[in-house]
Amino acid sequence: MLVVMKANSSEDQIQRVVDKIVELGFKPLPVPGANRTAICITGNKGAVDEVIFLRMPGVKEVVRVTKPYKMVSREVKDEDTVVDIDGIKVGGKGEPLVIAGPCSVEDEKTTLSVAQALKDLGIKCFRAGAFKPRTSPYDFQGLGLEGLKILKKVNQETGLKIITEVMDTENVEVVAEHVDILQVGTRNMQNFSLLRKLSRIDKPIVLKRGMSATLTEWLNAAEYLLMGGNHNVILCERGIRTFSQHTRNTLDLNIIPVVKDISHLPIIVDPSHGIGRRDYVRPMARAALACGVHGLIIEAHTTPDLAVSDQAQTVPIETVKGILEDIKIISKLPQVQNIN
């Protein structure tokens, strides 16, 4: 349930509503909004008597939320959430953001070289994994803390904003100290202990969809982050596991307009993991852009065949340049501009 306050309601009236929710044994969660003050009621197992709140001074209306997820739903917040990464905006009607970089942090010289090449194209956010969740324990697991130090140096020398994956609760603070955006990978989408801890971090979170997750499961995972107070959440579609074997995963572009219709959170797409082949990355990036996605995250390298991991899906710098050119063309199309 959502208690919507009048535009001219006082701080005292808002606090009385919050106190009443607590008195009833529920948890009040404020919902940031440009045009209204609202408080979401959570913790209730059934319907709450709306008359209790309608009688209170300053209350405009009470809205029943039908979705199992509340905070991420447009029923609770209709306007788009725009995540601000130190001046870089993701979401709303702005131009799609491209995040690019190698799969893994490599040696300092190589990582800085790739970062500089991408910056020269106009890329503003750099991706690379310091910790790598690998299916086989014998595969490269990442450079760990040393990788974080290299990413910090990339930021200091190029000014690029840094995103990397955080894999467990033990490393949340140290990762947050070194980067600008924390990524929750597909294998950790339902790591609820990790999500709860990240909900208290004052950094944007990119939440990748689980490889077999439904839309509801994905949005409920995002709900953990918002419930804890972190509203700077970006959803990322990265392909799901299906019966198809001609590509690494099946990139579910159907989900983009659906997410934009029912959730206010921005959504980006990872065509690299979604398709698993570098020659298909740009076509799928184009398709995602035509669907109205808010951004792309792409694995790129100056020498992709020599990349430490995911060589098959890592594109050369020239491909990233082409995708940036595609954005200028596709974002002007009226059908893209009009997508909710």
C-alpha positions as a Markdown table, in Angstrom:
| # | Residue | x | y | z |
|---|---|---|---|---|
| 1 | Met | 0.0 | 0.0 | 0.0 |
| 2 | Leu | 1.2 | 3.5 | -0.8 |
| 3 | Val | 0.2 | 6.6 | 1.2 |
| 4 | Val | 0.4 | 9.7 | -1.1 |
| 5 | Met | 0.6 | 13.0 | 0.6 |
| 6 | Lys | -0.7 | 16.3 | -0.6 |
| 7 | Ala | 1.8 | 18.6 | -2.3 |
| 8 | Asn | 1.5 | 21.1 | 0.6 |
| 9 | Ser | 1.7 | 18.6 | 3.4 |
| 10 | Ser | 3.9 | 19.6 | 6.3 |
| 11 | Glu | 6.9 | 17.6 | 7.6 |
| 12 | Asp | 4.9 | 17.1 | 10.8 |
| 13 | Gln | 2.0 | 15.5 | 8.9 |
| 14 | Ile | 4.4 | 13.2 | 7.0 |
| 15 | Gln | 6.0 | 12.2 | 10.2 |
| 16 | Arg | 2.6 | 11.4 | 11.8 |
| 17 | Val | 1.8 | 9.0 | 8.9 |
| 18 | Val | 5.3 | 7.3 | 9.3 |
| 19 | Asp | 4.6 | 7.0 | 13.1 |
| 20 | Lys | 1.2 | 5.5 | 12.4 |
| 21 | Ile | 2.6 | 2.9 | 10.1 |
| 22 | Val | 5.2 | 1.9 | 12.7 |
| 23 | Glu | 2.4 | 1.8 | 15.4 |
| 24 | Leu | 0.5 | -0.7 | 13.2 |
| 25 | Gly | 3.6 | -3.0 | 13.2 |
| 26 | Phe | 4.6 | -2.3 | 9.6 |
| 27 | Lys | 7.7 | -0.7 | 8.0 |
| 28 | Pro | 7.4 | 2.7 | 6.3 |
| 29 | Leu | 9.6 | 3.3 | 3.2 |
| 30 | Pro | 9.8 | 6.8 | 1.7 |
| 31 | Val | 9.5 | 6.9 | -2.1 |
| 32 | Pro | 11.6 | 9.6 | -3.8 |
| 33 | Gly | 9.6 | 11.5 | -6.4 |
| 34 | Ala | 9.8 | 14.9 | -8.1 |
| 35 | Asn | 6.1 | 15.6 | -7.9 |
| 36 | Arg | 4.8 | 14.0 | -4.7 |
| 37 | Thr | 5.7 | 12.8 | -1.3 |
| 38 | Ala | 4.7 | 9.2 | -0.7 |
| 39 | Ile | 5.3 | 6.5 | 1.9 |
| 40 | Cys | 5.2 | 2.8 | 1.0 |
| 41 | Ile | 3.9 | 0.4 | 3.6 |
| 42 | Thr | 5.7 | -2.9 | 3.7 |
| 43 | Gly | 5.6 | -5.9 | 6.0 |
| 44 | Asn | 1.9 | -6.4 | 5.9 |
| 45 | Lys | 0.7 | -9.9 | 4.9 |
| 46 | Gly | -2.8 | -8.7 | 4.0 |
| 47 | Ala | -4.8 | -5.6 | 3.2 |
| 48 | Val | -4.4 | -2.5 | 5.5 |
| 49 | Asp | -7.5 | -0.4 | 6.4 |
| 50 | Glu | -6.9 | 2.6 | 4.1 |
| 51 | Val | -9.5 | 4.6 | 6.1 |
| 52 | Ile | -6.9 | 4.9 | 8.9 |
| 53 | Phe | -4.7 | 7.0 | 6.7 |
| 54 | Leu | -7.4 | 8.8 | 4.7 |
| 55 | Arg | -8.6 | 10.5 | 7.9 |
| 56 | Met | -5.1 | 11.9 | 8.7 |
| 57 | Pro | -4.3 | 15.5 | 7.8 |
| 58 | Gly | -2.1 | 16.0 | 4.7 |
| 59 | Val | -3.0 | 12.6 | 3.1 |
| 60 | Lys | -4.2 | 12.9 | -0.5 |
| 61 | Glu | -4.9 | 9.2 | -1.3 |
| 62 | Val | -4.1 | 5.6 | -0.5 |
| 63 | Val | -3.1 | 3.4 | -3.4 |
| 64 | Arg | -3.2 | -0.4 | -3.3 |
| 65 | Val | -0.1 | -1.9 | -4.9 |
| 66 | Thr | -0.9 | -5.2 | -6.7 |
| 67 | Lys | 2.6 | -6.2 | -7.7 |
| 68 | Pro | 4.7 | -8.6 | -5.4 |
| 69 | Tyr | 7.5 | -6.0 | -5.7 |
| 70 | Lys | 6.5 | -2.5 | -4.6 |
| 71 | Met | 9.4 | 0.0 | -4.6 |
| 72 | Val | 10.5 | -0.9 | -8.2 |
| 73 | Ser | 7.0 | -0.7 | -9.6 |
| 74 | Arg | 5.4 | 2.2 | -11.5 |
| 75 | Glu | 2.4 | 1.7 | -9.2 |
| 76 | Val | 4.5 | 3.3 | -6.5 |
| 77 | Lys | 6.6 | 5.7 | -8.6 |
| 78 | Asp | 5.5 | 6.6 | -12.0 |
| 79 | Glu | 8.3 | 8.9 | -13.2 |
| 80 | Asp | 11.5 | 7.3 | -14.5 |
| 81 | Thr | 14.4 | 6.9 | -12.1 |
| 82 | Val | 17.6 | 8.5 | -13.4 |
| 83 | Val | 20.7 | 7.2 | -11.8 |
| 84 | Asp | 23.5 | 9.9 | -11.5 |
| 85 | Ile | 27.0 | 8.6 | -11.6 |
| 86 | Asp | 28.9 | 11.8 | -10.7 |
| 87 | Gly | 27.2 | 13.7 | -13.5 |
| 88 | Ile | 26.7 | 10.8 | -15.9 |
| 89 | Lys | 23.0 | 10.1 | -16.2 |
| 90 | Val | 21.4 | 6.7 | -16.8 |
| 91 | Gly | 17.7 | 6.4 | -17.5 |
| 92 | Gly | 14.9 | 8.7 | -18.5 |
| 93 | Lys | 15.0 | 10.2 | -22.0 |
| 94 | Gly | 18.7 | 10.8 | -22.2 |
| 95 | Glu | 21.1 | 9.3 | -24.7 |
| 96 | Pro | 22.0 | 5.7 | -23.9 |
| 97 | Leu | 25.2 | 5.2 | -21.9 |
| 98 | Val | 27.9 | 2.8 | -23.2 |
| 99 | Ile | 30.1 | 1.1 | -20.7 |
| 100 | Ala | 33.0 | -0.8 | -22.2 |
| 101 | Gly | 36.2 | -2.6 | -21.3 |
| 102 | Pro | 37.8 | -6.0 | -21.0 |
| 103 | Cys | 36.2 | -9.0 | -19.2 |
| 104 | Ser | 39.0 | -9.1 | -16.6 |
| 105 | Val | 41.5 | -6.6 | -15.2 |
| 106 | Glu | 44.8 | -7.6 | -16.8 |
| 107 | Asp | 48.2 | -6.2 | -16.1 |
| 108 | Glu | 48.4 | -2.4 | -15.4 |
| 109 | Lys | 49.9 | -1.5 | -18.8 |
| 110 | Thr | 47.3 | -3.4 | -20.9 |
| 111 | Thr | 44.4 | -2.2 | -18.8 |
| 112 | Leu | 45.4 | 1.4 | -19.0 |
| 113 | Ser | 46.0 | 1.1 | -22.7 |
| 114 | Val | 42.5 | -0.3 | -23.3 |
| 115 | Ala | 41.0 | 2.4 | -21.1 |
| 116 | Gln | 42.7 | 5.2 | -22.9 |
| 117 | Ala | 41.7 | 3.8 | -26.3 |
| 118 | Leu | 38.0 | 3.8 | -25.1 |
| 119 | Lys | 38.3 | 7.2 | -23.6 |
| 120 | Asp | 39.6 | 8.6 | -26.9 |
| 121 | Leu | 36.3 | 7.3 | -28.5 |
| 122 | Gly | 34.2 | 9.2 | -25.9 |
| 123 | Ile | 33.5 | 6.3 | -23.5 |
| 124 | Lys | 32.8 | 7.6 | -20.0 |
| 125 | Cys | 32.5 | 4.3 | -18.0 |
| 126 | Phe | 35.0 | 1.5 | -17.9 |
| 127 | Arg | 34.3 | -2.1 | -17.0 |
| 128 | Ala | 36.6 | -4.9 | -16.0 |
| 129 | Gly | 36.4 | -7.7 | -13.4 |
| 130 | Ala | 38.8 | -7.8 | -10.5 |
| 131 | Phe | 37.0 | -10.8 | -9.0 |
| 132 | Lys | 35.8 | -13.4 | -11.5 |
| 133 | Pro | 33.1 | -16.0 | -10.8 |
| 134 | Arg | 34.2 | -18.9 | -12.9 |
| 135 | Thr | 32.3 | -22.2 | -13.5 |
| 136 | Ser | 35.6 | -24.1 | -13.3 |
| 137 | Pro | 37.9 | -23.6 | -10.2 |
| 138 | Tyr | 40.9 | -24.0 | -12.6 |
| 139 | Asp | 39.9 | -20.9 | -14.7 |
| 140 | Phe | 41.4 | -17.5 | -14.1 |
| 141 | Gln | 39.7 | -16.1 | -11.0 |
| 142 | Gly | 40.8 | -12.4 | -11.4 |
| 143 | Leu | 43.5 | -10.4 | -9.8 |
| 144 | Gly | 41.5 | -9.5 | -6.7 |
| 145 | Leu | 42.7 | -6.6 | -4.6 |
| 146 | Glu | 45.6 | -5.9 | -7.1 |
| 147 | Gly | 43.0 | -5.6 | -9.8 |
| 148 | Leu | 41.0 | -3.1 | -7.7 |
| 149 | Lys | 44.2 | -1.0 | -7.4 |
| 150 | Ile | 44.7 | -1.1 | -11.1 |
| 151 | Leu | 41.1 | 0.1 | -11.7 |
| 152 | Lys | 41.6 | 2.9 | -9.2 |
| 153 | Lys | 44.7 | 4.0 | -11.2 |
| 154 | Val | 42.6 | 3.9 | -14.4 |
| 155 | Asn | 40.2 | 6.3 | -12.8 |
| 156 | Gln | 42.9 | 8.6 | -11.6 |
| 157 | Glu | 44.8 | 8.7 | -14.9 |
| 158 | Thr | 41.8 | 8.8 | -17.4 |
| 159 | Gly | 38.9 | 10.1 | -15.3 |
| 160 | Leu | 36.8 | 7.2 | -16.5 |
| 161 | Lys | 34.1 | 6.0 | -14.0 |
| 162 | Ile | 34.7 | 2.4 | -13.0 |
| 163 | Ile | 32.3 | -0.5 | -12.7 |
| 164 | Thr | 33.3 | -4.0 | -11.4 |
| 165 | Glu | 31.6 | -7.0 | -10.0 |
| 166 | Val | 31.3 | -7.6 | -6.2 |
| 167 | Met | 30.9 | -11.3 | -5.4 |
| 168 | Asp | 30.4 | -11.6 | -1.7 |
| 169 | Thr | 29.6 | -9.6 | 1.5 |
| 170 | Glu | 33.2 | -9.7 | 2.7 |
| 171 | Asn | 34.5 | -7.5 | -0.1 |
| 172 | Val | 31.7 | -5.0 | -0.4 |
| 173 | Glu | 33.5 | -2.2 | 1.4 |
| 174 | Val | 36.8 | -2.6 | -0.3 |
| 175 | Val | 35.3 | -2.8 | -3.7 |
| 176 | Ala | 33.2 | 0.3 | -3.0 |
| 177 | Glu | 36.4 | 2.2 | -2.0 |
| 178 | His | 38.0 | 1.6 | -5.4 |
| 179 | Val | 35.1 | 1.9 | -7.9 |
| 180 | Asp | 32.1 | 4.1 | -8.8 |
| 181 | Ile | 29.6 | 1.4 | -9.6 |
| 182 | Leu | 29.2 | -2.1 | -8.2 |
| 183 | Gln | 27.9 | -4.9 | -10.3 |
| 184 | Val | 25.9 | -7.9 | -9.1 |
| 185 | Gly | 26.5 | -10.7 | -11.5 |
| 186 | Thr | 24.0 | -13.2 | -12.8 |
| 187 | Arg | 25.1 | -15.9 | -10.3 |
| 188 | Asn | 24.5 | -13.6 | -7.4 |
| 189 | Met | 21.2 | -12.1 | -8.4 |
| 190 | Gln | 19.5 | -13.9 | -5.6 |
| 191 | Asn | 22.4 | -13.7 | -3.1 |
| 192 | Phe | 20.1 | -12.0 | -0.6 |
| 193 | Ser | 22.8 | -11.4 | 2.0 |
| 194 | Leu | 24.9 | -9.6 | -0.6 |
| 195 | Leu | 21.8 | -7.6 | -1.8 |
| 196 | Arg | 21.0 | -6.5 | 1.7 |
| 197 | Lys | 24.5 | -5.3 | 2.3 |
| 198 | Leu | 24.6 | -3.4 | -1.0 |
| 199 | Ser | 21.3 | -1.8 | -0.2 |
| 200 | Arg | 23.2 | 0.2 | 2.5 |
| 201 | Ile | 26.0 | 1.3 | 0.2 |
| 202 | Asp | 25.9 | 4.8 | -1.2 |
| 203 | Lys | 27.0 | 3.8 | -4.7 |
| 204 | Pro | 25.0 | 2.9 | -7.9 |
| 205 | Ile | 24.3 | -0.9 | -8.4 |
| 206 | Val | 24.0 | -2.7 | -11.7 |
| 207 | Leu | 21.9 | -5.8 | -11.1 |
| 208 | Lys | 22.3 | -8.4 | -13.8 |
| 209 | Arg | 19.4 | -10.8 | -14.5 |
| 210 | Gly | 20.0 | -14.4 | -13.3 |
| 211 | Met | 20.7 | -16.8 | -16.2 |
| 212 | Ser | 17.3 | -18.5 | -15.5 |
| 213 | Ala | 15.5 | -15.8 | -13.7 |
| 214 | Thr | 11.9 | -14.7 | -14.4 |
| 215 | Leu | 11.0 | -11.1 | -14.6 |
| 216 | Thr | 9.3 | -11.2 | -11.2 |
| 217 | Glu | 12.4 | -12.8 | -9.6 |
| 218 | Trp | 14.6 | -10.2 | -11.1 |
| 219 | Leu | 12.5 | -7.3 | -9.9 |
| 220 | Asn | 12.1 | -8.8 | -6.5 |
| 221 | Ala | 15.9 | -8.9 | -6.3 |
| 222 | Ala | 16.0 | -5.2 | -7.1 |
| 223 | Glu | 13.4 | -4.7 | -4.4 |
| 224 | Tyr | 15.9 | -5.9 | -1.8 |
| 225 | Leu | 18.2 | -3.0 | -2.8 |
| 226 | Leu | 15.5 | -0.3 | -2.8 |
| 227 | Met | 14.0 | -1.5 | 0.5 |
| 228 | Gly | 17.4 | -1.0 | 2.2 |
| 229 | Gly | 17.6 | 2.5 | 1.0 |
| 230 | Asn | 19.7 | 2.3 | -2.2 |
| 231 | His | 17.5 | 3.8 | -5.0 |
| 232 | Asn | 20.4 | 4.0 | -7.5 |
| 233 | Val | 19.8 | 0.7 | -9.2 |
| 234 | Ile | 20.3 | -0.2 | -12.8 |
| 235 | Leu | 18.9 | -3.4 | -14.2 |
| 236 | Cys | 21.0 | -5.3 | -16.8 |
| 237 | Glu | 19.6 | -7.9 | -19.2 |
| 238 | Arg | 22.5 | -10.3 | -20.1 |
| 239 | Gly | 20.9 | -13.2 | -21.8 |
| 240 | Ile | 19.2 | -16.3 | -20.3 |
| 241 | Arg | 19.8 | -20.0 | -20.6 |
| 242 | Thr | 17.5 | -21.7 | -23.1 |
| 243 | Phe | 17.5 | -24.8 | -25.2 |
| 244 | Ser | 19.4 | -23.0 | -28.0 |
| 245 | Gln | 23.0 | -23.9 | -28.6 |
| 246 | His | 23.9 | -21.6 | -31.5 |
| 247 | Thr | 24.9 | -18.8 | -29.1 |
| 248 | Arg | 26.2 | -18.6 | -25.5 |
| 249 | Asn | 22.8 | -17.4 | -24.2 |
| 250 | Thr | 19.6 | -16.1 | -25.5 |
| 251 | Leu | 19.4 | -12.3 | -25.3 |
| 252 | Asp | 15.9 | -11.6 | -24.1 |
| 253 | Leu | 15.1 | -8.2 | -25.8 |
| 254 | Asn | 11.4 | -8.8 | -25.2 |
| 255 | Ile | 12.0 | -7.8 | -21.6 |
| 256 | Ile | 13.1 | -4.3 | -22.3 |
| 257 | Pro | 9.7 | -2.7 | -23.2 |
| 258 | Val | 8.1 | -4.8 | -20.5 |
| 259 | Val | 10.5 | -3.6 | -17.8 |
| 260 | Lys | 10.1 | 0.0 | -19.0 |
| 261 | Asp | 6.3 | -0.4 | -18.8 |
| 262 | Ile | 6.1 | -1.8 | -15.2 |
| 263 | Ser | 9.2 | -0.4 | -13.5 |
| 264 | His | 10.7 | 3.0 | -13.2 |
| 265 | Leu | 14.3 | 1.7 | -13.0 |
| 266 | Pro | 16.7 | 2.2 | -15.9 |
| 267 | Ile | 17.6 | -0.9 | -17.9 |
| 268 | Ile | 20.8 | -1.6 | -19.9 |
| 269 | Val | 21.8 | -4.6 | -22.0 |
| 270 | Asp | 24.9 | -6.8 | -22.1 |
| 271 | Pro | 25.1 | -8.1 | -25.7 |
| 272 | Ser | 28.5 | -9.6 | -25.1 |
| 273 | His | 27.3 | -12.2 | -22.6 |
| 274 | Gly | 23.9 | -12.3 | -24.2 |
| 275 | Ile | 25.3 | -13.6 | -27.5 |
| 276 | Gly | 28.8 | -14.8 | -26.8 |
| 277 | Arg | 30.2 | -14.1 | -30.2 |
| 278 | Arg | 32.0 | -10.8 | -31.1 |
| 279 | Asp | 30.6 | -10.7 | -34.7 |
| 280 | Tyr | 27.1 | -10.7 | -33.3 |
| 281 | Val | 27.6 | -8.1 | -30.6 |
| 282 | Arg | 27.0 | -5.0 | -32.7 |
| 283 | Pro | 23.8 | -6.3 | -34.4 |
| 284 | Met | 22.3 | -7.2 | -31.0 |
| 285 | Ala | 23.4 | -3.8 | -29.6 |
| 286 | Arg | 21.5 | -2.2 | -32.4 |
| 287 | Ala | 18.4 | -4.3 | -31.6 |
| 288 | Ala | 18.6 | -3.3 | -28.0 |
| 289 | Leu | 18.9 | 0.4 | -28.9 |
| 290 | Ala | 15.8 | 0.1 | -31.1 |
| 291 | Cys | 13.9 | -1.4 | -28.1 |
| 292 | Gly | 14.7 | 1.8 | -26.2 |
| 293 | Val | 17.3 | 0.5 | -23.8 |
| 294 | His | 19.0 | 3.1 | -21.5 |
| 295 | Gly | 22.6 | 1.8 | -22.1 |
| 296 | Leu | 24.9 | -1.0 | -23.1 |
| 297 | Ile | 27.8 | -2.8 | -21.4 |
| 298 | Ile | 30.3 | -4.3 | -23.8 |
| 299 | Glu | 33.4 | -6.3 | -23.5 |
| 300 | Ala | 36.1 | -4.6 | -25.6 |
| 301 | His | 39.9 | -4.8 | -25.9 |
| 302 | Thr | 42.6 | -3.4 | -28.1 |
| 303 | Thr | 43.7 | -7.0 | -28.9 |
| 304 | Pro | 40.7 | -9.1 | -28.2 |
| 305 | Asp | 42.3 | -12.4 | -29.3 |
| 306 | Leu | 44.9 | -11.9 | -26.5 |
| 307 | Ala | 42.3 | -11.0 | -23.8 |
| 308 | Val | 42.8 | -13.0 | -20.6 |
| 309 | Ser | 39.1 | -14.2 | -20.6 |
| 310 | Asp | 36.1 | -14.2 | -22.8 |
| 311 | Gln | 38.1 | -13.7 | -26.0 |
| 312 | Ala | 35.3 | -15.0 | -28.2 |
| 313 | Gln | 32.8 | -12.3 | -27.2 |
| 314 | Thr | 35.3 | -9.4 | -26.8 |
| 315 | Val | 35.1 | -6.9 | -29.6 |
| 316 | Pro | 37.9 | -4.7 | -30.9 |
| 317 | Ile | 37.8 | -0.9 | -30.2 |
| 318 | Glu | 36.6 | -0.3 | -33.8 |
| 319 | Thr | 33.4 | -2.1 | -33.0 |
| 320 | Val | 32.7 | 0.1 | -30.0 |
| 321 | Lys | 33.2 | 3.1 | -32.3 |
| 322 | Gly | 30.6 | 1.7 | -34.7 |
| 323 | Ile | 28.1 | 1.2 | -31.8 |
| 324 | Leu | 28.6 | 4.8 | -30.8 |
| 325 | Glu | 27.7 | 5.8 | -34.3 |
| 326 | Asp | 24.7 | 3.6 | -34.3 |
| 327 | Ile | 23.4 | 5.3 | -31.1 |
| 328 | Lys | 23.4 | 8.7 | -32.9 |
| 329 | Ile | 21.3 | 7.3 | -35.7 |
| 330 | Ile | 18.9 | 5.0 | -33.8 |
| 331 | Ser | 18.2 | 7.4 | -30.8 |
| 332 | Lys | 16.7 | 9.9 | -33.3 |
| 333 | Leu | 14.1 | 7.5 | -34.6 |
| 334 | Pro | 10.6 | 8.5 | -33.4 |
| 335 | Gln | 9.6 | 5.0 | -32.4 |
| 336 | Val | 12.6 | 4.8 | -30.0 |
| 337 | Gln | 11.9 | 8.3 | -28.6 |
| 338 | Asn | 8.3 | 7.4 | -27.9 |
| 339 | Ile | 9.0 | 4.1 | -26.1 |
| 340 | Asn | 7.8 | 4.5 | -22.5 |
